[in-house]
C-alpha cells in the first residue's frame, strides 16, 4: 500500500473525495486536498477519473526538518535509483508553510543537489535537470518542523484533459467547471436525459465537461502522458487494464445519453474551437451550436427541462463592471424564458449577480484562479423573480448609506485631503505620476497612484488576522469611493491590481496582453507606462528623487544603469547631459521599453542597451578590464553607476540565482571596479530588513541617503527602500 495526496483548488476537496470514493478508494480530506492509501492501480484510476483534482502526488518519504543541510544529508541517503534512472531528467520544487524563513528556491536546489550527489556517489554519473519537460518531477513540502517528499504522479495538471488544442482568452479551468456541474447535480440530471445549455459558451469548457459527465467518459482518457509513465516502477500492464476499462465505459456511455447539449456563442472562431475540441473528446454528437448572442436566442419549443450553467465576464476593472451591468440584466431575462430549468452562474462580483432579477436559491463560494467567486444557483420559477426597478432603487439607497459606514467616511476624507495637498505639489514640480494614498488608515490597506488622467488601485495582501470577507468589503469601499474623490477621472481609467509579497522578478512578470503604453512627465523626462499588463507599471514612483539626483549629476559623465528595467533612470541621465549611457538588463521586453523611452526623449546615439545577466556581465567586464594595461583602464570605466537589483531572481536565462542580501557584496564590489576613482555608485534596494555588509564600509566610503531621497508622496513609508552613495576611499 502506498500513500497518495491529491491537490486541488480551494473548495474542491469534497468533490475530489466523492470522485475517489466512487472509484472504491477510501479517501479523506486533508488540508485543502485529499489523501488516500491504496494500490498503484488505484492511483492510475485516480489520475484517469478525477475531474476536480489538480495533481496526484505519491508520498516517497517524510521526516523531521531541522535545516537545509540536514535535509540535504537525509535525501542524499534516499534510494533514488529505486524510482529513477541515471539517464532520466528531473525537476524539483519546494513549498513551505509555517516553517520560518525558508527560502524555497534554495531548498529546491538542495533537493536537486541531493539527487545529483546520490547518483554521482553510486554510479559516477548524474541525471540532468529539465525544468520544462522532465521525465520526473519531485515535490517537497515543509510544514512547521516536518517535511514530505513526493513524486508527481500525474505530470501536467489534471485539468489538462488532452483533447484541447486551443482555448478562449480567459477560460474557466476544467476542474472548476466539473465542480460547478457536480454542485448543480448534473450527473443525476444527465441520467434522466435532461438538456444542457451554456449561453456564453466561449471555447466550450463547461459544455464539453457536461458532455463528458453525461457520457461517462474519463476526463484523462485522451491524455497521452502522465507523470507515472517516467517512473521506474511504472507497471504498463496494470495501466493498460485501467485504460481499457475506461474505454469500455466510454463506448457504453456514448450510446446512453439522449439529451441535447446547446452552446450559444456569437464568435464563429470560438464555435470552431469548441467543435474541434468536442470532436477530439468524442462528444460532438448531440451538440448543437447557435452562432448568435444569447440575447437573440429564443427557447426551442421542444426543450422541456434541464440545466443552464455559464461563466459570464466578470469585469475586474471598474469601467468594465459598469458596462457589464446590462449584460447581466440581459442574462437574467434569458434565464426567465426557461421555466422548469435550473441554472448556475459563476461571478466574482455578487453585485453583478443581483442585477439579474432572480433570487438565488443557493450561493456557494469557489475560487476561479486568484478570483474569489460565488456560484449562484437558480430555480427558474416566477416565485423567485424580483421586481427589478424596486430592487435596484432600494439597493442603491442602501449602498449609498453603507458606503460611508465602517470607516468609509474616514477613507474618503483622507484621500480628499491627500489629493488637495499632493496635486498642488505635483503641478509645481512638473510630476504627472505620484502616490495619493498608501495604507494611511490601517483598515484600508491599499495604495492609490495617479498617472495623469488614470488611477491604479493596489490591494495589499491582508494580514492573516483579517478575514478575507472583511478585507474584500473594505477594498470594495475603496473602489467605490475613489472615483467620488477623483471625479475628473473616468471610471474606465481606474485599474485594480492585487499586490502581494513579491518574490524575485514576479513583480515584473506579464499577466495581461493589452500592450497599451501611454506617456507621463517627470520634470523634463517623458516616460511610458503600462497600467494593464504588469503588476508594476514600468515606473517606480518611490525612486523619483534618485532619478532626479542622477539627472543633476550626469552632465558630461559616462553613466551605467544595472538592472535598468524600463530605463527611466537612463532617460534622466541622458536629459542631464550624460556623455554616454549603458543600460543592462536580462529582459528583452524591458530593454525594448527602455529603447522607446530614450527615443521619446530624443536620445539615440551614445546610449547602449545590453541584454545580459548582470552578475555575469559584471564578472566579464571586470575580467576584461584586468587584462588591459593600467593606463588604458580608466577610459572604459564609468563616472556614475546606478544599481537597483531585484530582491531575488531565478530567471531561466540566468546561470545561477540572485539573492540580493547574499549577493550584494559581490555586486557592489564588482561594480566599484568599473567606477572611476572619483566616481559615485548609487545602490538601492526595496528588500525589507536589508542589511548592508559591514565589510563594505572598510573598503569604501558609504553614505545612507534613504531619507534624503524619499519623495514627498512616500514620506509616510520611510522604510519602503534603502539607498546608498558608495565611493572609493
N, C-alpha and C positions, 0 to 999 in steps of 0.2 A: 504494500500500500504506500502510495506517495501522497504528499500534501500539496495542494494547489490553491492559488488565490486568483480570483477574477476581479480585475479593476473595472470600474465603471464611473460614469459621470455622477455627480451628486444627485441623490434622489432616485437613482435607477436600481439600487441594490435589491429592493423587494422583487422587482420583475426578473432580475437575473436569477435570484434564488428560486422563484417559481419555475423558470425555464429548466434549471438544473434538476429540480425535484421531479418535473415531468419526464426527465430522462432516466429517472431511477437513481439519482445521485443525492446522497444525504448532505445537503448544503446548509450553511448557516451564514447569516450576515455578520461581517466583521469590519468595523470601521465604516468606510464608505464603499467597501466592496463585499465580496462573498468568498468564503473559503470552504473547501471540502477535502476529504481524504478518499482516494479511490485508486482504481487500476489505471494504467496508461490508456486503455481503450475508453475509459470514462472521460479522460481529458481530450482525446480525439473527438468524441461525441460533443463535448462542450464547445470546442473550437468550431465545430461544424454547425451547431444548432443554436448557439447563444446569439440572440438578436440584439440584446440590450447591453452586453458586455463590451469592454474596450480592449483589454488584454487578458490573456491567461498566462499565469506565471507558475512554474514548477519550483517549489522550495528545495534548495540544494543543501543549505547549511544555515545554522543560526548559532549565535554565541554572544558573549558579553563584549561590549565595546568600551575600550578604555582610551585608546589613542589611535591615530593613523598608523603609527609604527607597529603597534600591537596587531592591528587589523592586517597590515601587510604581512607580518610574520605568520599569522594563522592561515591566511589564504595561500601563502606560499607552500604550506604543507597540505593543502586540499588536493585530492586526487583529480585534477583537471583532465587528465588523459582518459578517465572513465567517460567523460562527456564530450570531449572534442579531440580532434587530431591536430598534430603539429602543423599540418598544411592548411587548416581551417583559418578563415578570417573571423574577427570578432570585434565587438564594441562593448563598452561598459558605461553604465550610468548609475549615479548615486543620488538618492534623495534622503533628506534628514528632517526630523521633527522632534522638537524638544531635546535637541542634542547639543545645546550650547552653540558656540561659534564655529561650527563645522563648515569648512569650505568644500562644497560638494564636488566642484570641479577637480580640486586637488585629491579628494578622496577617490574619485573615479580613476585618476591617474595612478594612484597607489594600487587599486584593484587590477588595473592593466599591468602594472609592473609585477604584481604577484603572479599573474598568469605567465608572463614572459619569463620571469625568473624560474618558475617551476619547470617549464619546458627546456630552458637553457641548461639547468642543472641535470634534468633527466636525460635529455637527448642531444644536448649541444646545439640545438637549433630552436627557433621560436616561431609561433604563429604571428601573422600580421594583423594590424588594426585596419578596419574598414568602417568608417563612420556612416557611410551612405547605404551600403548593401552587404552587410556582413553575413557570414554563414550562421553565426550565433550571436545573440545579444544577452548580456548578463546585467541584471539589476541588483543593486544592493541598497537596502533601506535601513537607516539608522533611526531608531526610536528610543529616546532617552539614553539608557546605557546598554541597549541590545541592538544587534544587527541581524539581518536576514538576507541571505544570498539567494537570488532567483535566476532561473533560466527562462527567457522569454519564449514560451511555448507556442504562442500564436503568431509571432512575427509582426507583420504590419497590423495596425489596429483593426479590430474585428469589424468595425463599421464599414471597412472597405470590402465590399461584397465580391469584387472580382469581375463583375459584368459592366461596371460603369466606366465609360471612356471619357465622358465629359459631364460637367455639371454647371449649374447656374452661378451667378455672381455671389450669392450669399445663401447657399442651401442649408437646410436643416440636416444634421447628421442622421444616418440611417438608424443608429441605435436609439436616438431620441424619438424619431418617427415611430419606431416599433413600440416604445413605451407609451406614447400617446394612444396608439391603436389598442394596446392592451388595456389602458385606462378606460377607453370607450367601449370595451368588451367586443371589439371587432371579431376576434376568432369565433365567439358564440353567434354573432350576427351572420358571419360568413357561412357558418354551418347551416343556417336557415336560408341561404342563397339571397340574403338581402343585398341591395345595391350600395355602391360606394361612389362618392363624388368628392373631388378636390377642385374647388372653383378658381384657385390660383395655383395651378399645379407646377408651374415653372419647369424644372428639369425632371419632375416626376418622382422625387424621393419618396414622399408619403404614398403616392399612388402605387408605386412598384412594391413598397413594403406591404401594403394592404393586399396586393395580388399574391405575393409570396406566402403570406399567412393563410390566405383563403385556399391556396392550393397545396399547403403542407410541403413547401419547398424549403429546404435548409438554406439559411442565408449565406453559408460559406461553401455551398455546393460548387460555385463557379470559380472559386479561388484556386489558382494553380500552385500556390506555395503557402505553407505555414512554417513558423519558426522551428517546430519539432522535426521538420524534414532534414535539417542540417545537424541534428543531434546524433551523437554516436550510438545511442541506444534506441534510435528510431526503429520501429517494427513495421515494415511495409505491408506485411500480410494482414496484421491486425487493422491497420489503417484502411486497407483496401476493403475489408469486410464491413467496416463502418461506412465507408463511402458508398458501397454497393447497396446497403440498406437504405441510405438516404435517397439514392437514385430511384429505388423501387417505390419509396413513399411519394416521390415527386411525380412519377408516372401515374400512380393511383390518384393523387391529389389534383392533377390537371383535369382529369375527367369528372371530378366530384363537384367542383364549384360551378354553378349555373347562373350566378348573378351577373350584374353589369358593373363595370369599373369605368367611370367617366372622368376625364381630365379636361378642364377648361383653361385655355391659355391663349392670349392674344398673339404671342410671338410664334411664328411658324418655325423659327430656328429652334426654340425650346421644345416645341412639339416633336420636331425631327430628332432631337437629342433623346427625348423621353421614349419615343418609339424604338430607336436603336437600342437603348439600354434595356427596355422591356423585352425586346426580341431576344437579346443575348441572355436575359434571365429566364426565358421560356414562358413569359406571362402575357405576351401581346394579345393572344386570343381573348375575347370577351371585353377588351378595352375599346372605348370609344373616345375620340378626341374632338373637341369643339374649338376651332380657331376663332376666338372672339373674346371680348371682355366678359366677365361674369355678369356685368350689368345688362348685357344684351341677351343673355341666355334665358330662355323660358323653360319651365319644368315640362319634361315629357310626360304625356298622359299615362304611360304605362309604368312609371316609377311610383311604386306604392309605399315602400318603407325602406329604410336603410340608414346609412351613416354618412355625414359630411365632416371631413377633417381638413383643415387648411392652415398654412403658415403664412399669413399676410406680412407685408413690410412693417417694420417696427417704427422707423423714424427716430433714430437715435439723435440726430441733430434737431435743434429746436424748430427750425423752419420747416424741415421735413414733416415733423409731427403735425404742425398746423395744416399742411397740405393733405395729410393722411386722414384727418378727421372725416372728410367727405367719403373717402374710400371705405372706411369702417361703417359709416352710415349706410352706404350702398350695400355693404356686405350683410348688414342687418336686414335690409329689405330683401336681399336674395334669400336669406335663410327663412324669412317669413313665408315664402312660397311653399316650403317643404313640410307642411303639416304631416305628422306621423313619423318624421325622421328625428334622429338625434344628431347633434353636431358638436364639434370641438374646434376651438380657435386658440392658438398659442400666440401670446404677445408679451413684450417686455414692459408694456405700459397699460395697466388696468384702466386708465382713463380712456384710452382708445377703445377698449372693450365696452365701456359703459355707453358710448355714443351709438352702439349698435341697436339699442332699444329693445333688447330681450334680456330678461333676468336669467342669470346663470343658475343652473340647478346645483352644480358643483364647481369648485375652484381648487385646482391643485398647482403646486409650485414645482417648476422644473428649471434647470439651467441649460440654456442653449449657448454653448461655448462660455464666454465670460458674462453673458447676459442673464440676469435673474428674471425669469419669465413666469407668467401664470397661464395655466391651461383652463380655459373657460368651457364648461360643458353645458350644453343646452338641450332641453326637450322642446322641440318645436311645437308649441301649442299656444293658442290665443291667451290662455291663462297667464302665460309668462311674458306677454307683450307689454311694453311700457309706453305710456303717453309721453312721447319723446320731448315735445315742447315744454311741457310742465316739468319733466325731469331735468331738462337742460337748465331751465330758469332757476330751479331750486338748487341745483348742484353748483351753478356759477356763483350764486349768492353765498352759499356755504363755503365755497372755496376762497372767495374774497375775504370772508371773515376769518377763515382759518390761516390764511397766508401770513398774517402778522402776529399770530399766536405762537407760543413756544419759541421765542427768540427771533422770529421773523422780522419784527419791527426793529430790533437791535441791529440785525444784519443790514437792513435797508438803510438805517441811519449811518452806520459805519461806512458802507460802500459809498453813500452820497457824500459824506464828509471827505473821504479819501479822494474821490473824483474831483471835487471842487478844488482841493489843495493841489493835487498832483497834475491836473490838466493845465493849470496856470504855469506851474514849474516846467512841465514838458514843452509847452509852447515857447517859453523864454529860451529854453536850451536847444530848441530845434530837434526834439525827440518825438518820434511818432509811435514807438513801441515801448511800453512800460507796464509795470505791475501795479494794479489798482488795489488788490486785496490779497493777503497771504496768511490765512488762518488767524486773522486778528482776534476773532472770537472763537474760543476752543470748540464750541458746539458746532461751528460751521467750518469744518476742516477742508477748505478749498483754497485754490488760488484763482484769481481773475486777472487776466492780462489783456490789455488793449493794444491792438495793432491797427492804427489809423482808424478805419471805419469798421473793424471786425474785432470780435472778442473771443478769447479762448477761456473756458472754464475747466480747470483741472480738479478732479476729485481725488484727494489724497486717500490712501488706504486707512480705513478706520482702525483704531486700536482694538484688540481682542475683547476689551471690556464693554465695547459698544455693540449692541445687537445690530445685525445687518439691516433689519427693518427700520430702525431708528435712523441709522446713517442714510439710508435711501430716502426717507422722508425729509430729512434736513437738506439733502442735496437737491431734491426737487424744489424745495423752497428757494434755494439759491438760483436755480434755473429759471424760476418764475419771477423772482424779484429783480434779478439783474437787468432785464430789459425795461423794467419800470424806472430804474435809476438812469440807465443809458438809453433814454427814449429816442435818441437820434440814430441808434443802431438798429437796422432791420433784423427781424428775428432769424432770417436765413443766413445772417452773418455771425451768428453765435455758434461756436463749435464746442462740443463737450468731449472731454478726454478723461480717462481713468488713469491716474498716476499712482503707481505702487513703487515699492522699493526696487530700484533698478540694479541689474547685475550686468557687468561688462558693458557691451555696446548695445544692450537691449533698448536703451532709450533712443538709439539711432535707427532701429530696425523699422522697416516699412510695414504698415498694417492697413494702408489704403492705396488706391490706384488712381486718384483723381488727377494728380500731377499738376495742380494749379499753383503757380508761383506768382506772387504779387509783391510790389515794391513798398518798402518803408524807408524813412530817412532817419539817420542818426548823425546829427550835425551835418557835415558836408558829405557823409557817406550815404550812398544809395544801396540798399541791401534787399535781397529777395528772400521771402519767407514762404513756407508751405504750411498751412494750418489744418490740413486734412489727412495727409498721408503718413505722418510720423507722430510719435508721442511728443517729441520736441519739434520746434518749428524751423530750425536752421539758424536761430539767433539766440544765444544765451544772454538773456537780459541782465543777469547779475554780473556779467563780465564787462559791462558797458564802460565803466570807468577805467578798467585795464586797457581796453581798446583805445580810449581817448589818450591815455598815457603813452601808448605805443605811437599813436599819430603825432603827438607832440615831440617825441624823442627820435623819430625815424629819419629826419632830414639828413640826406647825403650818407646814409648808412646802409650796409648790407643787412637785410632782415631775414631771419629764419623762423618759420612757423611750423612747429612739430605737432602732430595730431591736429592738423589745421581745420578739420571739419568742413564748414562751408566757406572758409576763407575770409570771414568778416574782419578779423584782426589784420590780415594781409591787406585788405582794402584800405583800412585806416593808415597802415604803414605807407602804402603807395600814395594815398592822398596827402600824407605828411611829408612827402618828398624823398622817400627811400630811393637810393640809387639802384638797388636790386632787391628782389624778394625771391625766396624759395619756400614753397609750402609742401609739406609731406603728409600723406595720409594713406591708409590702406584701402579706403573705399573709392572705387571709380565713380560711384554716384555722387559722392560729396565733392570730389575733385572737379567733376563736371559742373556742379553747383558753384564752386569757388571760381571757376573759369567764367561763368556767367556773371557773377558778382564783380569780378575785375573788369570785364568788358563793359558792364553797365556804367562803371565809373571812368571809362576811357583809358584803361590800363591794358596794354598788350605786350609790347617788347620789354624784356628785362624782368619778367615775372613768371618764374618757372614753377610748374606743378609736377610733383613726383609721386607716383603710386608705389608705396613700399611699406613694409613692416618697419615702424620707426626704430625699434630696438636693433633690428638687423642693419638698417640703413646707417644708424649712428656708428655701429661697430665697424661697418665697411668704410665709412668716411674717416673715422679715426685711424684705421689701419692704413688707408691710402695716404693720409696726412703724414703719418710716421715715416713713410718711405720717401718723402720729399726732402730736399735739402732744407736746412733750418731757415735760411733766408727766404725761401720760397713759400713757406707755410702760411705766413700771415695774410697774404693776398687771397687765400682760399678760406679764411676764417670769416666769421660774422661779427658785426658790431652790436647787434641786438637780436636776442633769441626769445621766443615765446613758446612755452610748453604747457598745454592743458590736457593731460592724458585722461583716458577713461579709467575708472577705478579698477576695472577688471576687463580683460578681453581674451577670448579664445577662438578667434576667427579661424575658419578652415584655411585661410590663406597664410596664417601665421605658423611658424615652426613650433613655437612654444606657447606659453600662457603668460599674459601680463597681469601682474598684481601690483598696483601702484604702491601700496605700503611696503611690500617686499622689494620691489624693483626700482623705487625712486632714486636710491643712492647711485646705482649704476647709470640710470638715465641721466641724472644731473651731472655726474662725473664725466660721462662721455660727451654730453652737450657742452660742458665747460671747456673741453679740449678743442672744440670748434669755435670758441669765443676769443676774440682779441683780448689783449692784456687789460685794456681799459673798457672793455665791453660790459654788457649787462644782460643777464638771463632773468626773465620773468617766469616763475614756476607757479602754477595754480592747480588746485585740486578741490573737488567737491566731496571727497570722501569724509564722511562723518568720523570723527575720532582720529583723523590722520595725525601722525607724529613724525616730525622731521628728524632724520637720523642725526644724533648729536655729533657724530664723526665729521659730518659735513661742515659744522661750524669751525672745526680745526683746520679744514682745508680751504674754506672760502669765507668771504665776508658776506653775511646774510642778514637782511632786514625784513621783518614781517610787516607787510603793507596791507594786510587783510582789511582792517578797519578803514584805512585811508582810501581804499579803492572800492568801498561798499557804496553802491548808488543810493540816492535818497529813497527810492521806492523799495529798497530792501533793508532799510535801517532797523526794521523790527525783527530781522532774521540775521543777526551778526555772525552766526556760525554756519551760514549756508555754504561758505567756501573759505579756503585759505590761499593767500597769495604772498610770494616772497620775491625780493630782489636779491640776486646772487651775483657777486663779483669776485674777481681774483684778488687775493691779498697782495 
